[in-house]
Each structure stands twice: as C-alpha cells, then as structure tokens.
C-alpha cells in the first residue's frame, strides 16, 4: 500500500492520485468494519475477507453508519485528514469466524 497514506489508497498509482482534489477522494472512499472472534471451527469459514465486508445472514445486517474522516497515526484531534468526510459503516455484532479464514486472508495480503 506504500506510498499511500495509512493504506487507504490501495492499487492507485501516485501519478493518478496527485491529480485528484481531496474532495473527489473523500466522495469515493468509505470505511467498513467488522469485529470477529476467531475460532478453530471450519463451520465458520468465510473466504474472500480481502473483498470487503461480509454481508450474509447476520453479517453486516445491523450497521452503525456515520460520517467521519480517515484515520491513522498522522491524524489527531488537532490534525485532520484532508480527505473528509468519509462514510463509515460498522457492523455492531461481533461475529464468529474460523482461524483458517484469517490464514487465507493473510496469504492473500502477502500476494498483494
């Protein structure tokens, strides 16, 4: 994800990124979040964690949706991101997921 700030801009080349006004970026970026309890049970296997939020059954059903900004170690209450507002979608339910789902995601991340 380097050289992009805090990993928000994956697979976007720096030359193209430098041509975009911050508000165009903000209008195109959203954050989705899910929390998992990792279990050693293949009944809870979910492929494709790198492809976005799981929306199936109870997954992604009860969302908190709000407007904020991108985050990272370079941002604080006094230093805001120029890429705002960003829409956040947070799954309120902690879901069970198999350890092998995360093994697969990690392998996919290493191939990026």
C-alpha positions, -999 to 999 in steps of 0.1 A, spaced: 0 0 0 30 22 2 34 51 -7 -2 59 1 -10 74 34 -21 49 61 -30 23 35 -63 40 24 -55 42 -13 -47 7 -24 -39 0 -60 -40 37 -70 -8 49 -87 8 80 -72 7 99 -105 -31 95 -107 -36 102 -70 -17 135 -73 -43 147 -99 -73 142 -76 -87 170 -55 -91 159 -18 -129 162 -20 -131 139 -50 -111 114 -30 -135 118 0 -165 113 -22 -151 80 -34 -138 64 -2 -157 46 26 -147 25 55 -163 -8 65 -156 -25 98 -164 -59 113 -152 -75 145 -146 -112 148 -140 -138 175 -116 -163 158 -125 -199 165 -109 -232 155 -141 -245 137 -145 -248 100 -182 -243 103 -174 -206 105 -151 -205 74 -156 -174 53 -135 -169 21 -128 -136 5 -121 -114 35 -100 -92 13 -130 -84 -9 -149 -63 16 -174 -66 43 -193 -99 47 -230 -92 41 -247 -125 46 -272 -137 73 -264 -117 104 -231 -104 90 -234 -67 80 -271 -66 90 -271 -42 120 -248 -13 110 -238 19 126 -233 44 97 -218 78 103 -196 104 88 -160 109 99 -126 111 83 -98 87 75 -76 79 105 -40 69 112 -10 77 132 -6 110 114 -41 123 124 -53 136 157 -79 159 172 -58 189 160 -45 175 127 -74 164 105 -73 144 73 -77 165 41 -99 136 28 -131 142 47 -159 134 51 -156 97 48 -186 74 54 -180 47 80 -201 15 82 -195 -6 113 -212 -39 120 -225 -38 155 -223 -75 161 -191 -94 169 -192 -125 146 -175 -159 148 -150 -167 121 -126 -196 116 -89 -192 121 -84 -206 85 -104 -177 72 -77 -154 86 -49 -177 73 -63 -173 38 -67 -135 42 -31 -132 53 -19 -153 24 -38 -131 0 -24 -100 16 11 -112 12 4 -117 -26 -6 -80 -30 
